Amino acid sequence: MENRSGKYIWMVLIILVVLVWAKKDEITLFLKGRPSTESLEFTVQKNNQDARPQVESPQSAKQEGIPDAKVVPVASPQTVLKENKGIVVSSDEVINVNVFEKVHAAVVNIATTTLSVDFFMQVTPQQGQGTGFIIDRRGYVLTNNHVIENAREITVTLSNGKKLSATLVGRDATSDLAIIKISGDNITDVAEL
């Protein structure tokens, strides 16, 4: 009987050793804890409270070969410490942010209502959504054809929250593009093509 229980104890020990060995990386990560914010290479350090953080390529971005990477100062979630932290931003991300800042007010939400037949052969309305952007001060909006396809009713919500009814001007299923028109009285921003 002792021989049998000894085998079970050795089997359990071997299984435990194998499990510990397989999970050794996770165990060491658990024991080490998280690195401090100051130890991260891309964190922007301040000389004093009133100074602006330096904007330069961090060492980690230079090592990774990111061209023209910048550190953009952002407010820290730890407002008690009143310190500014930085986020590494590549030149491509800077372009994306600039495009967003320039045209985000011209982007609209498009809600459509279509009619379809359900399982019981009853005609039921269905809602759909998509986006588009204003391309002309007269109220023309460029969107995708699949957004407005078979739409009985089209409602456009502007960036200021105003909802307007829209009509279909034209569409091309091959290129998946469509033009709808809203009242030009409410147009404040236009995306330049």
MILUMFI-856863 format. One line per 4 residues: number of its first residue (from 1); their letters; for each residue x, y, z of C-alpha. Coordinates in steps of 0.5 Angstrom, whole numbers. Each point is the difference from the previous one (the first is absolute). Layout:
<atoms>
NUM	a	X,Y,Z | ...;
</atoms>
This chain:
<atoms>
1	menr	0,0,0 | 6,5,2 | 3,-2,-7 | -6,2,-4;
5	sgky	-1,7,4 | 7,2,-1 | -1,-1,-7 | -6,5,0;
9	iwmv	4,5,4 | 6,0,-5 | -5,0,-6 | -3,6,3;
13	liil	6,3,2 | 3,-1,-8 | -7,3,-2 | 1,7,4;
17	vvlv	7,0,-2 | -2,0,-7 | -6,5,1 | 5,5,4;
21	wakk	5,-1,-6 | -5,2,-5 | -3,6,3 | 7,2,3;
25	deit	0,7,-5 | -7,1,3 | 2,-1,7 | 6,5,0;
29	lflk	-4,5,-3 | -5,-1,6 | 6,1,5 | 3,6,-4;
33	grps	-6,4,0 | -1,6,-5 | 6,5,-2 | -1,7,3;
37	tesl	-2,5,-5 | 7,4,1 | 4,-7,-3 | -4,1,-7;
41	eftv	5,3,-5 | -6,4,-4 | -2,3,7 | 1,8,-1;
45	qknn	4,3,6 | -1,7,3 | 5,4,3 | -5,4,4;
49	qdar	-8,1,0 | 0,6,-4 | 4,-3,-6 | -3,-3,-6;
53	pqve	2,-7,-2 | 6,-1,-5 | -3,-2,-6 | 5,-5,-4;
57	spqs	1,-7,-2 | 1,-5,6 | 5,-5,0 | -5,-6,-1;
61	akqe	-2,3,-7 | 7,2,-2 | 1,-8,1 | -6,-2,-3;
65	gipd	2,4,-7 | -7,4,1 | 2,7,-4 | -2,6,3;
69	akvv	-3,-2,6 | -2,5,5 | -3,0,7 | -6,3,1;
73	pvas	-2,3,7 | -6,-2,3 | -3,1,7 | 1,-6,5;
77	pqtv	-5,-4,3 | 3,2,6 | -2,7,1 | 2,0,7;
81	lken	7,0,-2 | -1,5,-6 | 5,-3,-4 | 0,-1,-8;
85	kgiv	1,-6,-3 | 2,-1,-7 | -3,-5,-6 | 5,-2,-6;
89	vssd	-4,3,-6 | 3,-2,-7 | 0,4,-6 | -6,-4,-3;
93	evin	-4,1,6 | 2,8,0 | -3,0,-7 | -6,-4,3;
97	vnvf	-1,5,5 | 0,6,-4 | -5,-3,-5 | -5,-2,5;
101	ekvh	1,8,3 | -1,2,-7 | -6,-3,-2 | -4,-4,6;
105	aavv	-5,6,0 | -2,-2,-7 | -1,-8,2 | -8,-2,0;
109	niat	-3,-6,3 | -5,-3,-5 | -6,-4,3 | -5,-3,-5;
113	ttls	-6,-4,0 | -1,-6,-5 | -6,-5,-1 | 1,-7,0;
117	vdff	-4,-6,1 | 1,-5,6 | -1,-7,1 | -8,1,1;
121	mqvt	0,3,-7 | -2,7,3 | 3,6,-2 | 4,4,6;
125	pqqg	5,6,0 | 7,-1,2 | 5,5,2 | 7,1,-3;
129	qgtg	6,5,2 | 6,2,-4 | 4,7,-1 | 2,5,-5;
133	fiid	2,7,-1 | -2,6,-2 | 4,2,-7 | -4,6,-2;
137	rrgy	-3,6,3 | -7,-1,-3 | -1,-6,4 | 3,-6,-4;
141	vltn	3,-6,4 | 4,-5,-3 | -1,-7,3 | 0,-8,-1;
145	nhvi	-5,-3,-5 | -1,-6,5 | -2,5,6 | -6,3,-4;
149	enar	-2,-6,-5 | -7,-1,0 | -1,5,5 | -7,3,1;
153	eitv	2,6,5 | 6,3,1 | 2,4,6 | 7,4,1;
157	tlsn	2,2,6 | 5,6,0 | 6,0,5 | -4,5,4;
161	gkkl	-5,-5,1 | -5,3,-5 | -4,-5,-4 | -2,1,-7;
165	satl	-4,-4,-5 | 4,-1,-6 | -2,-2,-7 | 4,-5,-5;
169	vgrd	3,4,-6 | 4,-6,-3 | 4,-6,1 | 5,-5,-3;
173	atsd	-1,-7,3 | 7,-2,-4 | 4,5,4 | -4,0,6;
177	laii	-1,7,0 | -6,4,1 | -2,8,0 | -6,2,5;
181	kisg	-2,7,1 | -2,4,6 | -3,7,1 | 6,5,-1;
185	dnit	-2,5,5 | 3,-4,6 | 7,-2,-3 | 6,3,3;
189	dvae	5,-4,-1 | 2,-4,-7 | 6,-5,-1 | 4,2,-6;
193	l	2,-5,-5;
</atoms>
